[in-house]
Structure formats: C-alpha cells, structure tokens
Amino acid sequence: MSVPAAELTIVGHYDKAPGYATRRPTGSPSWLLLWTEAGAGLVEQGGASFAARAGDLVVLGAGVSQFYRVLPGEERWRFWWVHFQPRASWAAWLGPYARGGGSHLVDGVPDGVRERIGTAFERALRDARWVPGAPLPARGTMRTPAVVVAGPALELVLGAVEEVLVLATASARPEGAARPEEGDERVRRVLALIAAEPGAPHTVGSLARVAALSPSRFAHLFAAETGRTPMRAVREARVRHAAGLLEVTDLDVGQVAAASGFVSPFHFSRAFKREYGVPPRDYRARLRSG
C-alpha cells in the first residue's frame, strides 16, 4: 500500500468491510494512530499482534513492518486514523501501553471519554482543511481524508491528537494494572518513586524496603497489582525517561544510557529497541528528520 511522506500529517475516517487490509513491509516514515469506533481490526507490527476493538487506541511507531485489517469474523471496522510525527512528551504517556515492535495499545477507554475523543477527531479533520485568513470549516459529516503540512492548521491538528492521547492514556490502564487511585497504597508509593527517579539504582530489595515488605512478598504484591514485575516497571520507566532525553537533548547514547540507569549502552539499546522497535540513534534521527 501507499506510504505517506514523513512530513505529511493526514487525518481520515474509514468504515471498512471484511477484505480491507493495509500492508507496509518496511513500515511508514510517519507514526500512525488508529481509534476504533465500531467493529474491530487486527493489527500486526514487528512481532506484536493484537485486536483493536471499540474504545481502543492503537499507536504505531515509524519504520517497522505493519499489517492491519478487519478482524476475521467481524462485519466492519469503523475507525479514525492519523499519520503524524509525535511531540517529545508523548512517549512517556504511551510507554506503559507498549506491545513491542514500536506498537502501543491503549485498550478499554471508558465510555464516558469516548464521545470527547470522537469530537477531537472531528475537530482535527476540520482544522486540517483550514486556510489561515479564511473562516473555520463548519462542522459537518464529510470524512474524506485531509492533509496538512505546516503552519497554524498543523498545530491545531497536533493539538487534537495530543488531546486524544491524554484522554485515552489517562483514563485507560495497562493490561492487569490498577488505576492510580486504586490498589495497594504501598505499591502506589513504589510506582511514584520509580516515576520520580527512574535512573536510580533500584532493586527488588530496595523497592521492597520502601513498601516495608520482604522482597518476596513485595514482588508478589507488585505483580498482582500491576501485572508486571518490579524490575520490568523500572526498565519501562528508564526507557521512557531515555526517550525524552533523546528527543530534547544532544547527549550521546552512552550518556543517555547512564543518565537513565542502564549499566551499559548495549543493554540500553537492547531494552530501547524492545519497547520502541528501533535503536536509540534511529529513534532520535527519525524524530529530528521530521
């Protein structure tokens, strides 16, 4: 299928029947966001594969092979889509929802948030057609794709995309994880420490002391509450922190690795590629080339 140019931001809405599919063996130079309104799709990127159902937000990173289609057995897949280049802060919001291969699934967005997300996409499609100096496009039902390259219209569209990401990631939760206001207070305390100091020399033992539990009891409780091991949570936080440093600083990869708590650039590169689908240097180069 066609591959959009990296500098283009494109907004569109599809309602597809069985048989629809898009395959990009080398991926796309832009990121891709998919928001399912009805029916379901099957998404594959890198080694990850998952269904996207109503209320699910999928974000696919650039440069990794991708294949998405109507989920077998479903009668339709109605969804919004946006090709874009991400802002630096977005990586931290998406990190907990990484599925590998540079893919992310924010599933189970609550019903009360879905209408507002739909409104944000409607606004993005109108704003993409806006020409500065002309009246803003009226709200309507036309949903043919619209392209925006630069200028105020692009900022409005990216603002709508940012709103969608904030609403979805703040209201949903990673698979098996408790919401921030739920769960054991001791685990919440540890999660807050990891988020505040991802580069610190955390161990299961040191985190257990924060929770005032034995290491074995703490590890069991943490996994039950979050669906992750303590050290996986630490690794994910370190990778998110590193992504932010790659985006907004000129530190070399070794310096970013050290600042994020990794014992070596090799271990950092391997962990980063596992979460984002590309090595750190490629991640930085692709963002800055956009």
C-alpha positions as MATLAB code, in Angstrom:
seq = 'MSVPAAELTIVGHYDKAPGYATRRPTGSPSWLLLWTEAGAGLVEQGGASFAARAGDLVVLGAGVSQFYRVLPGEERWRFWWVHFQPRASWAAWLGPYARGGGSHLVDGVPDGVRERIGTAFERALRDARWVPGAPLPARGTMRTPAVVVAGPALELVLGAVEEVLVLATASARPEGAARPEEGDERVRRVLALIAAEPGAPHTVGSLARVAALSPSRFAHLFAAETGRTPMRAVREARVRHAAGLLEVTDLDVGQVAAASGFVSPFHFSRAFKREYGVPPRDYRARLRSG';
ca = [
       0.000    0.000    0.000;
       0.983    3.670   -0.327;
       3.380    5.084    2.249;
       2.738    8.715    3.298;
       5.682   11.094    3.182;
       7.200   11.726    6.615;
       6.443   15.455    6.522;
       2.707   14.967    5.957;
       0.095   14.887    8.685;
      -3.042   13.175    7.376;
      -6.391   12.739    9.138;
      -9.120   10.404    7.927;
     -12.066    8.220    8.854;
     -12.869    4.781    7.434;
     -15.752    2.356    7.738;
     -14.422   -0.801    6.121;
     -15.958   -4.182    5.323;
     -14.216   -7.584    5.534;
     -11.422   -7.783    2.985;
      -9.931   -4.389    3.763;
      -6.226   -4.574    4.597;
      -3.114   -2.402    4.531;
       0.378   -3.906    4.488;
       3.619   -1.938    4.636;
       6.596   -4.342    4.668;
       9.073   -1.609    5.616;
       6.697    0.368    7.795;
       5.893    4.038    7.446;
       8.182    7.064    7.926;
       5.405    8.644    9.997;
       3.664    7.389   13.114;
       0.110    6.098   12.788;
      -2.775    6.428   15.234;
      -5.925    4.290   14.945;
      -9.055    4.883   17.067;
     -11.758    2.206   16.726;
     -15.379    3.355   16.956;
     -17.140    0.114   15.995;
     -16.329   -3.407   14.875;
     -12.709   -4.481   15.180;
      -9.391   -4.628   13.395;
      -6.387   -6.929   13.648;
      -3.067   -5.082   13.894;
       0.405   -6.538   13.442;
       3.657   -4.582   13.783;
       7.072   -6.102   14.255;
       6.454   -9.191   16.374;
       3.310   -7.831   18.058;
      -0.240   -8.802   17.067;
      -3.497   -7.740   18.730;
      -7.139   -6.889   18.093;
      -8.353   -3.283   18.200;
     -11.982   -3.043   19.319;
     -14.386   -0.204   20.034;
     -12.789    2.137   22.572;
      -9.234    1.014   21.774;
      -6.483    3.384   20.679;
      -3.549    1.981   18.680;
      -0.354    3.959   18.057;
       2.255    2.503   15.693;
       5.802    3.823   15.620;
       7.663    4.556   12.402;
       9.951    2.303   10.418;
       8.628   -1.129   11.454;
       6.716   -3.527    9.173;
       2.967   -3.249    9.719;
      -0.167   -5.062    8.582;
      -3.679   -4.174    9.704;
      -7.079   -5.329    8.505;
     -10.671   -6.046    9.523;
     -10.603   -8.668   12.263;
     -11.711  -12.048   10.838;
     -15.309  -12.734   11.826;
     -16.201   -9.051   12.181;
     -18.663   -7.345    9.837;
     -16.879   -3.984    9.808;
     -14.092   -1.840   11.190;
     -15.012    1.807   11.667;
     -12.065    3.893   12.775;
     -10.294    7.235   12.729;
      -6.668    7.359   11.635;
      -3.890    9.945   11.701;
      -0.400    9.853   10.186;
       1.812   12.243   12.179;
       5.183   12.966   13.769;
       4.971   12.816   17.583;
       5.816   15.529   20.060;
       8.569   14.814   22.579;
       6.305   14.467   25.616;
       4.062   11.799   24.092;
       6.496    8.917   24.570;
       6.049    8.952   28.347;
       2.260    8.703   28.056;
       2.421    5.787   25.624;
       5.242    3.851   27.316;
       3.039    1.801   29.700;
       0.984    0.600   26.737;
       3.871   -0.670   24.585;
       3.251   -4.054   22.952;
       6.606   -4.465   21.208;
       7.782   -3.654   17.713;
       7.107    0.023   18.280;
       3.371   -0.622   18.739;
       1.099    0.566   21.550;
      -2.423   -0.490   22.534;
      -4.461    1.688   24.891;
      -7.433   -0.589   25.376;
     -10.706   -0.231   27.181;
     -11.070    3.565   27.202;
     -14.179    4.221   29.355;
     -17.477    5.041   27.644;
     -17.609    8.482   29.225;
     -14.385    9.503   27.458;
     -15.114    8.085   24.010;
     -17.523   10.813   22.914;
     -14.996   13.527   23.668;
     -12.300   11.626   21.771;
     -14.626   11.384   18.775;
     -15.232   15.127   18.972;
     -11.473   15.754   18.987;
     -11.079   13.753   15.764;
     -13.954   15.619   14.118;
     -12.252   18.878   15.031;
      -8.880   17.646   13.734;
     -10.419   16.815   10.354;
     -11.993   20.271   10.087;
      -8.836   22.028   11.230;
      -6.718   20.149    8.677;
      -8.777   21.856    5.957;
      -8.441   25.334    7.443;
      -6.601   28.015    5.489;
      -5.425   30.883    7.748;
      -7.374   34.021    6.914;
     -10.451   32.052    5.866;
     -13.422   31.135    8.075;
     -13.031   27.931   10.064;
     -14.717   24.982    8.305;
     -18.229   24.300    9.533;
     -18.961   21.126   11.431;
     -20.295   18.501    9.045;
     -20.375   14.845    8.156;
     -17.735   14.786    5.398;
     -14.956   12.449    6.476;
     -12.706   12.163    3.452;
      -9.007   12.306    4.410;
      -7.392   15.709    4.770;
      -3.690   16.595    4.572;
      -1.860   19.354    6.408;
       1.869   20.068    6.143;
       2.769   23.084    8.269;
       1.542   26.272    9.845;
      -1.303   27.020   12.263;
      -3.538   24.268   10.885;
      -0.876   21.666   11.686;
      -0.597   22.925   15.254;
      -4.372   22.658   15.675;
      -4.391   19.086   14.345;
      -1.494   18.027   16.575;
      -3.274   19.667   19.496;
      -6.299   17.469   18.831;
      -4.078   14.384   18.586;
      -2.457   15.335   21.885;
      -5.896   15.696   23.473;
      -6.810   12.199   22.279;
      -3.610   10.729   23.712;
      -4.069   12.463   27.063;
      -7.714   11.411   27.369;
      -7.047    7.808   26.370;
      -3.874    7.128   28.352;
      -5.118    8.898   31.484;
      -8.477    7.126   31.570;
      -7.436    3.619   30.482;
      -4.812    1.456   32.147;
      -2.172   -1.067   31.053;
      -3.393   -4.648   30.986;
      -3.574   -6.032   34.521;
      -2.683   -2.720   36.146;
      -4.638   -0.905   38.807;
      -5.763    2.671   38.191;
      -3.690    5.286   40.035;
      -6.413    5.844   42.638;
      -6.910    2.106   43.167;
      -4.811   -0.687   44.570;
      -2.431   -1.055   47.443;
      -1.013    2.178   48.836;
       2.439    0.591   49.229;
       2.592   -0.252   45.542;
       1.441    3.251   44.624;
       4.266    4.627   46.736;
       6.821    2.482   44.910;
       5.416    3.433   41.493;
       5.684    7.105   42.419;
       9.328    6.613   43.401;
      10.141    4.799   40.142;
       8.472    7.558   38.103;
      10.299   10.291   40.005;
      13.743    8.635   39.912;
      13.879    6.128   37.020;
      17.675    6.306   36.843;
      18.265    5.444   40.495;
      19.888    2.044   41.277;
      16.612    0.323   42.089;
      16.490   -3.364   43.023;
      13.668   -5.562   44.216;
      15.196   -5.338   47.683;
      15.442   -1.534   47.716;
      11.879   -1.150   46.444;
      10.652   -3.701   48.988;
      12.117   -1.552   51.747;
      10.102    1.413   50.502;
       6.992   -0.740   50.755;
       8.068   -2.107   54.167;
       7.752   -5.682   52.926;
      10.057   -8.626   52.396;
      11.363   -8.859   48.810;
       9.329  -11.986   48.039;
       6.104  -10.576   49.484;
       6.661   -7.254   47.726;
       7.355   -8.880   44.341;
       4.188  -10.956   44.616;
       2.045   -7.966   45.627;
       3.514   -5.697   42.945;
       2.848   -8.238   40.195;
      -0.708   -8.812   41.409;
      -1.419   -5.073   41.481;
       0.271   -4.001   38.238;
       0.584   -7.085   36.044;
       4.357   -6.527   35.844;
       7.425   -7.481   37.838;
       9.059   -4.634   39.767;
      12.139   -4.620   37.560;
      10.079   -4.612   34.385;
       8.350   -1.473   35.685;
      11.776    0.040   36.386;
      13.020   -0.853   32.898;
       9.949    0.652   31.244;
      10.317    3.859   33.263;
      14.005    4.092   32.340;
      13.268    3.618   28.648;
      10.576    6.323   28.741;
      12.993    8.661   30.504;
      15.674    7.878   27.928;
      13.272    8.573   25.058;
      12.648   12.023   26.472;
      16.386   12.698   26.730;
      16.933   11.552   23.147;
      14.210   13.899   21.969;
      15.129   17.090   23.813;
      18.895   16.887   24.461;
      22.089   16.353   22.449;
      23.529   13.793   24.892;
      25.103   10.841   23.110;
      23.630    7.367   23.536;
      26.127    6.389   26.225;
      25.320    9.479   28.268;
      21.583    8.881   27.880;
      22.054    5.268   28.993;
      23.955    6.317   32.108;
      21.500    9.084   32.975;
      18.610    6.627   32.678;
      20.113    3.973   34.938;
      21.334    1.401   32.397;
      24.572   -0.416   33.151;
      25.863   -0.147   29.575;
      24.924    1.337   26.183;
      24.457   -2.222   24.898;
      21.832   -3.107   27.493;
      20.170    0.256   26.940;
      19.983   -0.187   23.158;
      18.528   -3.669   23.515;
      15.882   -2.549   26.022;
      15.021    0.537   23.977;
      14.566   -1.412   20.756;
      12.355   -3.922   22.568;
       9.963   -1.128   23.591;
      10.148    1.223   20.603;
      11.066   -1.096   17.746;
      14.170    0.871   16.702;
      17.610    1.542   18.254;
      18.056    4.813   20.162;
      20.078    6.520   17.411;
      17.442    5.704   14.781;
      14.678    6.898   17.094;
      16.366   10.287   17.509;
      17.225   10.598   13.815;
      13.691    9.874   12.653;
      12.124   12.363   15.033;
      14.558   15.107   14.063;
      14.330   14.410   10.340;
      10.586   15.051   10.614;
];
